[in-house]
């Protein structure tokens, strides 16, 4: 040692850690078909994509549909909503919607094309979450599908049944058929139309569907058949039960 101060060596610049203060947070990944997510992560990614109009989580798998065709989906969905809306207008205590997010279980969050439910205040089995989603199963769900190969008749059917959707309608556009399922004896069973070709709901008395007219998108005849159901004693009795249920809450 000579008694002089040792030569100073400059320290290397420090590289910030990825999540240090001031760093940009990591981007939220977009939803992709086939992603396997929890419901919480599905909702987080969905909320970060405000431009996305529809995505579903079915048994832990993400489904993002392709753009909607008018002649093969939109027109049919509108017809179903018109039919259900007409019934709801004549049945206080019943309400419906289209494409609402429905929280069923931790692996499944579908957006049915249409649904009908008994209002929570009238004893219905679903409720509204603080965020405005449907919590629990509506009594009736409707889907418009291309054919029997659609996941609406496989994975989604299992999810709806497992979570307590009591009736499930699928309009198979390419097959030119409408299936109506009812929960019975631990499984979904096909509801058969009467001799005139009219389906009659077991959960919503008076909800009658002229399937042949619906398949032709002849809404005048569809609503005429529904009006017949609305004039029945069964529908009048249902109205009375709904009113009583509301007074007890």
Secondary structure, DSSP 8 states (H G I E B T S, - for coil): --SS-------------TTSTT----------TT-B--HHHHHHHHHT-TT----EEETTEEE------IIIIIHHHHHHHHHHHHHHHTSTTEEEESS--EEEETTEEE--SEEEEE-GGGT-S-EE-TTS-EES--SEEEEEESSTTSGGGTHHHHHHHHTT--EEEEEETTTTEEEEEEEETTEEEE----TTSEEE-SSSTT-EEEHHHHHTT-HHHHHHHHHHHHTSHHHHHHHHHHHHHHHT-
